[in-house]
């Protein structure tokens, strides 16, 4: 006796609807749709509203994470979760509530708080995901990239292109927390990611605490490129962008504005982009990073952009509006700006809550991807741009 052949149940489900621009609902149409389902076919006329909307409609939603809560929970994790294999970095990712519990801040961006206890080493690994570290408070940890020990201090931005071996070590008696940013969601959805474990412990010659890394000594001189360096891999060769230089650049822009010479992107709003010193391009192929300083009382114009961003309040206080959500924010708070949601900020910072007397915002985004694909678009509310 032959075994009957069963047809697998199709994941395609089509429903005939009585609606404008849709075909008349008839038994023949229903029969056609059952045929489509059986052959795993989906007609565009039933999906065009989702696949080709009039403007971006992100699944991510505007959301704010309070630094005081992240810091408290990271400290608890420091007592309970090992940093070695299995705990792998003790990184705690922000999960946007619109993305179904995935550990993604936006559909393309990963942001996490990482916490290292006194004397701990985070074991070595490498991955194709491009990454950075940004320090909102503390010091005492060195990240070791390809054997180069790089100090991490408040305000420092430390980018790292993919497929570089890296580890961390805490040389002090105090714990330290910082944020990690990566393009994990982008590489996940494009199915392009690789990951490899390295050594469980770094060598004594790498557990050093120099004031400046080798990369800074070679590349950290404004406007000067070392002639000893030939072809470079993707991503910036400079592994640390010091806060003292970022701070000075922002202060100079606002000073020039006050003197009547311009220099700011809009009144009271200074901004800089971290760039590759060898090319002038973004520091990483898939990630853009910027620092914004908004003078007390100034408010930025609402801006919509394709692609998404994550911001961290580096210093000061104020209010931010993303879409229809408005929050008051203080040092360390993080928030997500989904694609094409209007964003604006108002500074209420002063000398009591900000070293600069202004609201300082660190931002990272997926803009390089959108620009490479010619999908970038920006609109400043109230203008024709």
RODO-2510 file (C-alpha; in nm, 4 decimals, decimal comma):
residues 385
     n   res          X          Y          Z
     1     x     0,0000     0,0000     0,0000
     2     x     0,1425     0,3385    -0,0954
     3     x     0,1772     0,6110     0,1642
     4     x    -0,0375     0,9149     0,0863
     5     x     0,1572     1,2326     0,0084
     6     x     0,0718     1,5199     0,2401
     7     x     0,1169     1,8783     0,1326
     8     x     0,2928     2,0946     0,3932
     9     x     0,0757     2,3682     0,5343
    10     x     0,1569     2,6965     0,3648
    11     x     0,2755     2,9903     0,5790
    12     x     0,1147     3,2256     0,3251
    13     x    -0,2315     3,3445     0,4281
    14     x    -0,4334     3,5650     0,1934
    15     x    -0,7696     3,7243     0,2594
    16     x    -0,9942     3,8764    -0,0016
    17     x    -1,1253     4,2131     0,1242
    18     x    -1,3933     4,4476    -0,0005
    19     x    -1,1936     4,7680    -0,0240
    20     x    -1,1064     5,0410    -0,2759
    21     x    -0,8406     4,9401    -0,5303
    22     x    -0,8912     4,5714    -0,4459
    23     x    -1,0532     4,3133    -0,6814
    24     x    -1,4154     4,2172    -0,6276
    25     x    -1,4590     3,9425    -0,3710
    26     x    -1,5871     3,6390    -0,5606
    27     x    -1,5542     3,2609    -0,5316
    28     x    -1,3125     3,2750    -0,8252
    29     x    -1,0911     3,5228    -0,6393
    30     x    -1,0956     3,3061    -0,3281
    31     x    -0,9934     3,0078    -0,5396
    32     x    -0,7093     3,2126    -0,6932
    33     x    -0,5836     3,3098    -0,3472
    34     x    -0,5847     2,9450    -0,2329
    35     x    -0,3721     2,8650    -0,5375
    36     x    -0,1306     3,1435    -0,4471
    37     x    -0,1037     3,0066    -0,0934
    38     x    -0,0299     2,6551    -0,2138
    39     x     0,2501     2,7773    -0,4419
    40     x     0,3911     3,0249    -0,1834
    41     x     0,3021     3,3348    -0,3834
    42     x     0,1943     3,6755    -0,2520
    43     x     0,0386     3,9344    -0,4863
    44     x     0,1661     4,2875    -0,4356
    45     x    -0,1846     4,4359    -0,4395
    46     x    -0,2545     4,2756    -0,1006
    47     x     0,0690     4,4015     0,0589
    48     x     0,1529     4,7366    -0,0957
    49     x     0,0459     4,9363     0,2103
    50     x     0,3061     4,7573     0,4242
    51     x     0,5789     4,7088     0,1644
    52     x     0,5591     5,0516    -0,0011
    53     x     0,4229     5,3049     0,2492
    54     x     0,4145     5,6756     0,1714
    55     x     0,6918     5,7346     0,4284
    56     x     0,9026     5,5157     0,6647
    57     x     0,6993     5,3468     0,9373
    58     x     0,9468     5,1946     1,1786
    59     x     0,8554     4,9018     1,4003
    60     x     1,0779     5,0631     1,6636
    61     x     0,9237     5,3243     1,8909
    62     x     1,0696     5,6242     2,0721
    63     x     1,1925     5,5035     2,4110
    64     x     1,4007     5,6334     2,7032
    65     x     1,6264     5,4301     2,9320
    66     x     1,7272     5,5958     3,2607
    67     x     2,0988     5,5733     3,3373
    68     x     2,0447     5,5422     3,7121
    69     x     1,8400     5,2262     3,6547
    70     x     2,0846     5,0805     3,4020
    71     x     2,3785     5,1498     3,6332
    72     x     2,2036     4,9888     3,9330
    73     x     2,1114     4,6736     3,7405
    74     x     2,4588     4,6486     3,5866
    75     x     2,6083     4,6629     3,9363
    76     x     2,3788     4,3771     4,0429
    77     x     2,4895     4,1790     3,7388
    78     x     2,8498     4,2472     3,8372
    79     x     2,7917     4,0575     4,1613
    80     x     2,6005     3,7677     4,0031
    81     x     2,7236     3,7112     3,6463
    82     x     3,0805     3,6042     3,5614
    83     x     3,2576     3,8118     3,2986
    84     x     3,4280     3,5106     3,1373
    85     x     3,2957     3,2667     2,8806
    86     x     2,9227     3,2356     2,9168
    87     x     2,8914     3,5821     3,0687
    88     x     3,0844     3,7067     2,7614
    89     x     3,1514     4,0723     2,8342
    90     x     2,8637     4,1171     3,0823
    91     x     2,6941     4,3373     2,8221
    92     x     2,3279     4,4241     2,8850
    93     x     2,1479     4,5359     2,5689
    94     x     1,8703     4,7907     2,5329
    95     x     1,5562     4,6283     2,3912
    96     x     1,3236     4,8612     2,2038
    97     x     0,9635     4,7803     2,3109
    98     x     0,8476     4,7839     1,9482
    99     x     1,0825     4,5056     1,8368
   100     x     0,9261     4,2044     2,0055
   101     x     1,1808     4,1553     2,2821
   102     x     1,4847     4,1384     2,0532
   103     x     1,7972     4,2941     2,2131
   104     x     1,7976     4,5772     1,9578
   105     x     1,7703     4,9496     2,0338
   106     x     1,6538     5,0073     1,6746
   107     x     1,6189     4,7728     1,3751
   108     x     1,9859     4,8381     1,2825
   109     x     2,1568     4,9490     1,6054
   110     x     2,2677     4,7686     1,9211
   111     x     2,3358     4,9629     2,2408
   112     x     2,4364     4,8043     2,5698
   113     x     2,5784     4,8936     2,9078
   114     x     2,8906     4,6951     2,9921
   115     x     3,0237     4,6569     3,3464
   116     x     3,3670     4,5418     3,4616
   117     x     3,4472     4,4731     3,8258
   118     x     3,7810     4,5657     3,9920
   119     x     4,0723     4,3597     3,8635
   120     x     3,8627     4,1745     3,6066
   121     x     3,9595     4,0858     3,2503
   122     x     3,6974     4,0514     2,9801
   123     x     3,8182     3,7627     2,7605
   124     x     3,9339     3,8129     2,4050
   125     x     3,7123     3,7671     2,1024
   126     x     3,6485     3,9161     1,7607
   127     x     3,3474     3,9605     1,5347
   128     x     3,2556     4,1114     1,2009
   129     x     3,0238     4,3588     1,3704
   130     x     3,1678     4,7101     1,3849
   131     x     3,1707     4,8490     1,7367
   132     x     3,2612     5,1357     1,9671
   133     x     3,2750     5,2187     2,3342
   134     x     3,1660     5,5529     2,4817
   135     x     3,2398     5,6469     2,8422
   136     x     2,9891     5,8641     3,0277
   137     x     3,1514     5,8187     3,3701
   138     x     3,4561     5,6683     3,5366
   139     x     3,8000     5,5513     3,4304
   140     x     4,0410     5,2699     3,5040
   141     x     3,9595     5,0226     3,2261
   142     x     4,1848     4,9645     2,9274
   143     x     4,0511     4,8028     2,6123
   144     x     4,3169     4,5970     2,4346
   145     x     4,2719     4,5938     2,0546
   146     x     4,5198     4,3824     1,8632
   147     x     4,7582     4,4014     2,1589
   148     x     4,7320     4,7824     2,1846
   149     x     4,6153     4,8920     2,5327
   150     x     4,3835     5,1938     2,5039
   151     x     4,2762     5,3901     2,8138
   152     x     3,9049     5,4598     2,8630
   153     x     3,8048     5,7779     3,0451
   154     x     3,4950     5,9946     3,0745
   155     x     3,4012     6,1466     2,7406
   156     x     3,6322     5,9264     2,5353
   157     x     3,4970     5,7675     2,2180
   158     x     3,6693     5,4413     2,1200
   159     x     3,5741     5,2961     1,7785
   160     x     3,6813     4,9535     1,6619
   161     x     3,6285     4,8117     1,3133
   162     x     3,5086     4,4544     1,2779
   163     x     3,7256     4,1416     1,2949
   164     x     3,9828     4,2887     1,5348
   165     x     4,0818     4,0859     1,8429
   166     x     3,9903     4,2768     2,1580
   167     x     3,9695     4,2307     2,5342
   168     x     3,9365     4,4603     2,8383
   169     x     4,1035     4,4829     3,1764
   170     x     4,0194     4,6853     3,4863
   171     x     4,3417     4,7978     3,6514
   172     x     4,1767     4,9741     3,9461
   173     x     3,9919     4,8929     4,2659
   174     x     3,6631     5,0373     4,1360
   175     x     3,4028     4,8992     3,8950
   176     x     3,3434     5,0814     3,5688
   177     x     3,0487     5,1013     3,3275
   178     x     3,0254     5,2326     2,9729
   179     x     2,8052     5,1894     2,6660
   180     x     2,8783     4,9724     2,3654
   181     x     2,7368     5,0469     2,0207
   182     x     2,7404     4,7916     1,7380
   183     x     2,5708     4,7163     1,4075
   184     x     2,4593     4,3721     1,5315
   185     x     2,0944     4,4058     1,4153
   186     x     2,2029     4,5137     1,0661
   187     x     2,4433     4,2234     1,0251
   188     x     2,1869     3,9874     1,1796
   189     x     1,9136     4,0736     0,9298
   190     x     2,1575     4,0577     0,6369
   191     x     2,2947     3,7238     0,7640
   192     x     2,6538     3,8415     0,7303
   193     x     2,7929     3,7943     1,0823
   194     x     3,0941     3,5934     1,2026
   195     x     3,2226     3,5515     1,5602
   196     x     3,5327     3,3848     1,7029
   197     x     3,6550     3,3267     2,0570
   198     x     4,0121     3,4228     2,1433
   199     x     4,2245     3,3725     2,4522
   200     x     4,0642     3,3476     2,7932
   201     x     4,3355     3,5726     2,9386
   202     x     4,5514     3,8445     2,7879
   203     x     4,9275     3,8427     2,8386
   204     x     5,1109     4,0423     3,1028
   205     x     5,2691     4,2561     2,8302
   206     x     4,9142     4,3642     2,7290
   207     x     4,7921     4,4263     3,0851
   208     x     4,9589     4,7649     3,0876
   209     x     4,8210     5,1120     3,1553
   210     x     4,9766     5,3651     2,9159
   211     x     4,8474     5,7224     2,9056
   212     x     4,8291     5,6988     2,5262
   213     x     4,7875     5,3942     2,3062
   214     x     5,0123     5,3201     2,0115
   215     x     4,7297     5,4190     1,7765
   216     x     4,7040     5,7619     1,9433
   217     x     5,0775     5,8177     1,9230
   218     x     5,0684     5,7426     1,5507
   219     x     4,7351     5,8919     1,4413
   220     x     4,6259     6,1358     1,7131
   221     x     4,7773     6,4532     1,5670
   222     x     4,5273     6,6894     1,3987
   223     x     4,5712     6,7178     1,0229
   224     x     4,8802     6,4964     1,0121
   225     x     4,8999     6,1527     0,8493
   226     x     5,1986     5,9272     0,9149
   227     x     5,3813     5,8440     0,5910
   228     x     5,4978     5,5105     0,7327
   229     x     5,1470     5,3661     0,6986
   230     x     5,0408     5,2086     0,3704
   231     x     4,7085     5,0486     0,2857
   232     x     4,4508     5,0603     0,5639
   233     x     4,1660     4,8300     0,6554
   234     x     3,8069     4,9646     0,6725
   235     x     3,7416     5,1784     0,9774
   236     x     3,9486     5,4377     1,1558
   237     x     4,3043     5,3483     1,2638
   238     x     4,2684     5,5857     1,5631
   239     x     4,1337     5,3842     1,8571
   240     x     4,0566     5,6720     2,0940
   241     x     3,9060     6,0184     2,0442
   242     x     3,9821     6,2080     2,3645
   243     x     3,7177     6,4173     2,5359
   244     x     3,9520     6,7127     2,5818
   245     x     3,9675     6,7665     2,2048
   246     x     3,5929     6,7138     2,1521
   247     x     3,5136     6,9551     2,4358
   248     x     3,7441     7,2224     2,2948
   249     x     3,5964     7,1936     1,9456
   250     x     3,2414     7,2385     2,0749
   251     x     3,3380     7,5295     2,3015
   252     x     3,5153     7,7038     2,0134
   253     x     3,2090     7,6764     1,7895
   254     x     2,9848     7,8445     2,0470
   255     x     3,2517     8,1096     2,1133
   256     x     3,2744     8,1878     1,7409
   257     x     2,8955     8,2190     1,7256
   258     x     2,8995     8,4606     2,0197
   259     x     3,1606     8,6687     1,8392
   260     x     2,9384     8,6902     1,5306
   261     x     3,1368     8,4556     1,3069
   262     x     2,8957     8,1606     1,2873
   263     x     3,0386     7,8125     1,3295
   264     x     2,7303     7,6402     1,4714
   265     x     2,4700     7,4321     1,2883
   266     x     2,1907     7,6523     1,4263
   267     x     2,1729     7,9163     1,7007
   268     x     2,3144     7,7774     2,0261
   269     x     2,3807     7,4331     1,8741
   270     x     2,7405     7,3196     1,8221
   271     x     2,8116     6,9770     1,6719
   272     x     3,1051     6,7651     1,5574
   273     x     3,1369     6,4307     1,3821
   274     x     3,4040     6,1749     1,4647
   275     x     3,5939     6,0958     1,1450
   276     x     3,8642     5,8672     1,0127
   277     x     4,1907     6,0707     1,0152
   278     x     4,3159     5,8847     0,7068
   279     x     4,0119     5,9538     0,4866
   280     x     3,7826     6,2097     0,6505
   281     x     3,4970     5,9590     0,6219
   282     x     3,2924     5,8127     0,9060
   283     x     3,4892     5,6219     1,1680
   284     x     3,3165     5,2929     1,0805
   285     x     3,1568     5,1649     0,7582
   286     x     2,8110     5,1217     0,9122
   287     x     2,8076     5,3601     1,2094
   288     x     2,8257     5,7379     1,2437
   289     x     2,9079     5,9076     1,5744
   290     x     2,8641     6,2721     1,6728
   291     x     2,8689     6,4992     1,9773
   292     x     2,6205     6,7850     2,0103
   293     x     2,6306     7,0763     2,2548
   294     x     2,3175     7,2837     2,3074
   295     x     2,3604     7,6076     2,4998
   296     x     2,1329     7,6766     2,7961
   297     x     1,7935     7,7992     2,6739
   298     x     1,8538     7,6969     2,3122
   299     x     1,6207     7,4584     2,1333
   300     x     1,6966     7,2610     1,8180
   301     x     1,4620     7,2569     1,5199
   302     x     1,2676     6,9306     1,4816
   303     x     1,4443     6,7069     1,2283
   304     x     1,3312     6,3905     1,0523
   305     x     1,5853     6,1510     0,9020
   306     x     1,5723     5,8132     0,7345
   307     x     1,7594     5,5614     0,9449
   308     x     1,7703     5,5512     1,3219
   309     x     1,9766     5,6933     1,6059
   310     x     2,0561     5,6326     1,9701
   311     x     2,1502     5,9257     2,1938
   312     x     2,3158     5,9358     2,5338
   313     x     2,3126     6,2453     2,7522
   314     x     2,6775     6,3049     2,8302
   315     x     2,6246     6,6099     3,0495
   316     x     2,3621     6,8579     3,1572
   317     x     1,9846     6,8424     3,1569
   318     x     1,6953     6,9407     2,9371
   319     x     1,4024     6,7976     2,7476
   320     x     1,3950     6,5911     2,4297
   321     x     1,1028     6,5191     2,2006
   322     x     1,0918     6,2136     1,9733
   323     x     0,7720     6,1780     1,7742
   324     x     0,4883     6,2368     2,0205
   325     x     0,6998     6,1586     2,3294
   326     x     0,8737     6,4239     2,5425
   327     x     1,1053     6,3461     2,8338
   328     x     1,3214     6,5398     3,0745
   329     x     1,6722     6,3954     3,0645
   330     x     1,9877     6,4083     3,2739
   331     x     2,3405     6,2700     3,2573
   332     x     2,3655     5,9152     3,1212
   333     x     2,0064     5,8730     2,9998
   334     x     1,9727     5,6984     2,6620
   335     x     1,6927     5,7234     2,4078
   336     x     1,6100     5,5827     2,0650
   337     x     1,5004     5,7867     1,7627
   338     x     1,3355     5,5602     1,5006
   339     x     1,3422     5,6320     1,1283
   340     x     1,1526     5,9444     1,0178
   341     x     1,0398     6,0357     1,3692
   342     x     1,0941     6,4086     1,4374
   343     x     1,3563     6,4831     1,7024
   344     x     1,4282     6,8055     1,8906
   345     x     1,6016     6,8994     2,2160
   346     x     1,5938     7,1927     2,4538
   347     x     1,8757     7,2667     2,6974
   348     x     1,8048     7,3555     3,0589
   349     x     2,1605     7,2840     3,1700
   350     x     2,3635     7,5115     3,3910
   351     x     2,6810     7,5251     3,5954
   352     x     2,5300     7,3045     3,8676
   353     x     2,4689     6,9995     3,6445
   354     x     2,7081     7,0402     3,3526
   355     x     3,0820     7,0982     3,3268
   356     x     3,0242     7,2971     3,0075
   357     x     2,7091     7,4721     3,1274
   358     x     2,5264     7,3167     2,8296
   359     x     2,3385     7,0015     2,7312
   360     x     2,5874     6,7623     2,5698
   361     x     2,4436     6,4752     2,3646
   362     x     2,6403     6,1838     2,2179
   363     x     2,4702     6,0356     1,9124
   364     x     2,5310     5,7323     1,6963
   365     x     2,3369     5,6309     1,3871
   366     x     2,3236     5,4045     1,0836
   367     x     2,3627     5,6983     0,8410
   368     x     2,6627     5,5539     0,6492
   369     x     2,4491     5,2579     0,5386
   370     x     2,1670     5,4796     0,4145
   371     x     2,4062     5,7133     0,2358
   372     x     2,5866     5,4247     0,0647
   373     x     2,2510     5,2937    -0,0596
   374     x     2,1275     5,6414    -0,1636
   375     x     1,8385     5,6107     0,0815
   376     x     1,9294     5,9057     0,3023
   377     x     1,6748     6,1853     0,3383
   378     x     1,6486     6,4671     0,5936
   379     x     1,3689     6,7130     0,6599
   380     x     1,3900     7,0053     0,9003
   381     x     1,0368     7,0822     1,0173
   382     x     0,9106     7,4181     0,8914
   383     x     1,1434     7,4198     0,5883
   384     x     1,1390     7,2667     0,2411
   385     x     1,4615     7,0679     0,2979
***
